[in-house]
Amino acid sequence: MRTLVGSFLIVTASVLLSQSSQDFHNLYGEPDRERFAARPGISLTVEYGSDHLACHALIEPPQPLTYTEDHAPLMSSEGVSEVLDEVAPVEMRGKEINAAVVVRGCNEAHVTEYEDVSIMRSTHTCVPASRDQDVRTAITFKRDTCPTPKSPITFTRPNSR
């Protein structure tokens, strides 16, 4: 009987001590960043501007909050394309300004600059027949309330003489 009562008290205490999403909202207000399970094996992290609209979005495999040395699995390229089109539909991107591809071994980074958004999509292409090739996709919205990150890739135009 003591074991049963003790177990009940431990379970009750752990439930009462755990905080819900609503508890954190009540304590700290609206989050400036959220993570969603967009598809099986695909997470979407969105960072908001002061106007509560998306400034940055990151599509990547689900990651634990605590560090592990496990290699993140590749994501379904079809699933990533679907999420990308939901987050930054083609009609809202604006005119394409520039594009580049950086290749290192089996890794490719496709960077496309549009008038209203910048997209960097990384893939691992060592197994061409695999439908799971996506490593991560970063989306940056170009709005006045969004901070402008420093781009790892700089586009330069040739001098026209």
C-alpha positions in Angstrom: 0.0 0.0 0.0 2.9 2.4 0.8 4.4 1.7 -2.6 1.1 2.5 -4.3 0.6 5.8 -2.3 4.3 6.8 -2.9 4.0 6.1 -6.7 0.8 8.1 -6.8 2.4 11.1 -5.0 5.5 11.0 -7.4 3.3 10.9 -10.5 1.0 13.7 -9.2 4.0 15.9 -8.3 5.7 15.4 -11.7 2.4 16.4 -13.4 1.9 19.4 -11.2 5.6 20.6 -11.6 5.7 20.3 -15.4 4.8 23.5 -17.3 2.6 23.6 -20.3 2.9 25.8 -23.4 0.2 28.0 -22.0 2.0 28.3 -18.7 5.1 29.6 -20.5 2.9 32.0 -22.6 1.3 33.3 -19.4 4.8 33.9 -17.9 6.7 35.3 -20.8 4.2 36.4 -23.5 4.3 35.4 -27.1 7.4 33.5 -28.4 9.8 35.1 -30.8 10.6 31.6 -32.2 8.6 28.4 -32.7 9.4 24.9 -33.9 6.8 22.8 -35.7 6.7 19.2 -36.9 6.0 20.1 -40.5 6.1 16.5 -41.9 7.4 13.2 -40.5 11.2 13.7 -40.3 11.0 17.4 -41.1 10.9 20.2 -38.6 10.3 23.9 -39.3 11.7 26.6 -37.0 10.3 30.1 -37.5 11.7 33.3 -36.0 9.4 36.3 -35.9 10.0 40.0 -36.2 8.6 42.7 -33.9 5.4 42.7 -36.0 4.9 38.9 -35.2 5.4 37.9 -38.9 8.0 35.5 -40.0 11.5 36.8 -40.6 13.5 33.6 -40.8 12.5 30.0 -41.3 14.7 26.9 -41.1 13.6 23.5 -42.5 15.7 20.7 -41.0 15.5 17.3 -39.5 14.1 17.3 -36.0 16.8 18.1 -33.4 16.8 17.4 -29.7 17.4 20.4 -27.4 20.2 18.6 -25.7 23.4 18.1 -27.7 24.0 14.6 -29.2 26.7 13.5 -31.6 24.2 11.6 -33.7 24.3 12.4 -37.4 21.0 14.0 -38.5 19.2 12.0 -41.1 18.5 13.4 -44.6 15.0 14.7 -45.3 12.6 13.8 -48.1 13.4 16.2 -50.9 9.7 16.1 -51.9 8.6 16.9 -48.4 11.1 19.8 -48.1 9.8 21.2 -51.4 6.2 21.0 -50.1 7.1 22.8 -46.8 9.2 25.4 -48.7 6.2 26.2 -51.0 3.9 26.5 -48.0 6.3 28.8 -46.1 7.4 30.9 -49.1 5.0 30.3 -52.0 6.5 31.2 -55.4 4.0 34.0 -56.0 5.2 35.9 -52.8 9.0 35.6 -53.5 9.1 38.3 -56.1 11.3 38.4 -59.2 14.5 36.2 -59.1 17.5 38.5 -58.7 20.4 36.0 -58.6 21.3 32.4 -58.1 24.4 30.3 -57.3 25.3 26.8 -56.6 28.2 25.9 -54.3 29.4 22.2 -54.6 31.8 20.5 -52.2 32.1 16.8 -52.8 28.6 15.4 -52.4 27.2 18.5 -50.8 25.4 21.2 -52.7 24.1 24.6 -51.6 21.7 26.3 -53.9 21.3 30.0 -53.0 18.5 32.0 -54.7 17.9 35.6 -54.1 14.5 37.0 -54.9 13.1 40.5 -54.4 11.3 39.6 -51.2 13.0 36.4 -49.9 16.3 34.6 -49.9 16.5 30.8 -50.0 19.5 28.6 -49.3 18.8 24.9 -49.8 21.5 22.3 -48.9 21.5 18.8 -50.2 23.7 15.7 -50.0 23.8 14.0 -53.4 26.1 11.0 -52.9 23.3 8.6 -53.5 21.5 10.1 -56.6 18.7 7.5 -56.6 17.7 8.4 -53.0 14.6 10.5 -52.5 16.0 11.8 -49.2 18.8 14.3 -50.1 17.9 17.4 -48.2 20.1 18.6 -45.3 18.5 22.0 -44.5 16.8 24.9 -46.1 17.1 28.5 -44.7 14.5 31.1 -45.8 15.1 34.8 -45.0 12.2 37.2 -45.6 13.2 40.7 -46.7 11.1 43.1 -44.7 11.9 46.3 -42.9 11.2 44.8 -39.4 13.5 41.8 -40.1 17.2 42.0 -39.3 19.4 41.4 -42.3 21.8 38.5 -41.7 25.3 38.5 -43.2 25.2 36.1 -46.1 27.9 33.5 -46.3 27.8 33.9 -50.1 28.3 37.3 -51.8 27.3 38.0 -55.3 29.5 40.3 -57.3 28.8 41.6 -60.7 31.6 41.7 -63.3 32.7 45.2 -64.3 31.1 46.3 -67.5 33.5 48.4 -69.6 
